[in-house]
Amino acid sequence: MAGRGRSAQQRGEVTGYLLKLIRESIPLTQEQLAVDLGVDRVTVQSWESGRRPFTAVPLGQAIAVRHRLGRLGANAALLAALDDAAEADVILAAVLDEQVERIDIAEQPLGWSVLTHRLTDLILWAVLGQTPTFARGLPIAHSRRGPVASGPTLPVDEQRTFFARLPVLAERAAVGRNASVLLHRQACFLAGMDPSRTVAGWLTQTTARARRATSFHTWSPLWPDARSVVTSLANQGDPEPLRDFIARAHPDDACERAALNYSAYWVGEIPYRHRDDSFMPGTLADWHGSILLRHLVQRLDPGHPFVDLNIHNVWALLAARRGLALDNPAATRSLLDRSIPLLDSDRISAQSRQELTSIVYSLRADGLTGTGTGR
């Protein structure tokens, strides 16, 4: 198999910057941490700068370092993201590899498992300079001297290369004996994050081809693939394919379960990783819904590119999880408050307006009210 046995390129920007934040959360200087870890200061400095990628550290040593950081009092949310940061570095290295057009797609880690919100956030931290959601507002002591980087952001030329390579990977993943639906859809999804919007035309063509070839009567592996492409188009400024997907691609309970299971997995309610999308149409048994409800409500904003999908998922979640609204009064009050400006806006589809109106009536019938701040 092509690519087997070749020395993989290694990167350490994301892991290194996260290690820096972890150290500062304790807080310790590089010299102090080096003493506690039994290494020299240059080693800590090299890990944090990415010059000596932490992903190259032997597994046993990496586990020991992580446990030692925990005992020293490192921020738990940052420490918990360390494995995902290492995976983000591996994915970045593979996408930016100069031989990306020749390496067997089975060797592409972007197609090895289903991305989560945290992992995607970490990838985009490097590519777009966006601070991950889990790291925003954390009480971190920044004891630094002089001008320093505010994140693990890649050079501009590598950012452009990253987004240019994703359509190449997607096209390669869509053909041949070893075609990978997961790699295709995840490459399309990340491509939709391109701020230059240069991939919008390619994504539109991809959607048109998929629609000609696919009619959804129930869930299939092509269902999440189509969903990722249309969400990417929404992110590129065209919400209509996503609205069309919501209207026509939820014909049965399997598709509705898939939407909810995937969303719950995305936000971390399902605590283990899945290697493919086959878990999506299964029973709604492994998660509660509180984290997902809060996540969706926070994104009920007229300017959010996925606002119609978020409304639909709230509607489906509250229908599937009776009592969830009562169990989460703060999220429910926020939901009602955010619903008023949405219903008064022209930024949502007719279906979304019907679903949101149904949500509001149902909650009020149960005696639930907002804070009044949305009026």
PyMOL commands that set and color helices and strands:
alter all, ss='L'
color gray80, all
select helices_A, chain A and resi 13-25+30-37+41-49+54-56+59-71+76-80+82-95+105-107+109-111+117-128+133-135+156-173+181-191+200-213+222-235+240-248+253-267+277-279+290-298+307-320+324-327+329-344+350-365
alter helices_A, ss='H'
color red, helices_A
deselect
rebuild
show_as cartoon
